[in-house]
């Protein structure tokens, strides 16, 4: 995995230009998206803000410490806006709200949590990214959230650089989100259409009757 951590708008712009070159040449234009907040809850007087924005395509990850950005990055808004790419997130409602307040609306955003669940954990009412990633990618992801609690989550808005633990967490989340959606997309496109399955079943029944 190749990860860029930055709070510099120029570095974000360069990363996005490279991403566009790869994605525009790809048949499936998928980008993993995740957002970390400056605090865990909204208050009446001040809503949550985006502290870190993570983007991923392939094995390339951007960890953008936007809370401490040196200046605005218009390129990021252009990248997220419109329908050129599929942005995959997990439990996206709050991410959309937070990004919208930062004037970074994302239109073509898909929520993995609303698309797929691990059937082996059907007893679990709310499945998290680690549940889905464990089932789809590798059992290693079962421990991806371990040791990262409320104290750690309260530190996203701290002055840069991010601690190693947070850097790894952010990069892993972004990659897992991208890779889960990419694999689900491959599986979905690989299934035979239902009409073909039905046609083959009927043909098989006809052969049995004839024999």
Secondary structure by P-SEA (a helix, b strand, c coil): ccccccccaaaaaaaaaaaaaaaaacccbbbbbbbbcccccccccccccccbbbbbcccbbbbccccccccccaaaaaaaccccbbbbbcccaaaaaaaaaaccccccccccccccccccccccccccaaaaaaaccccccccccccccaaaaacccccccccaaaaaaaaaaaaaaaaaaaaaaaaaaacccaaaaaaaaaaaaaaaaac
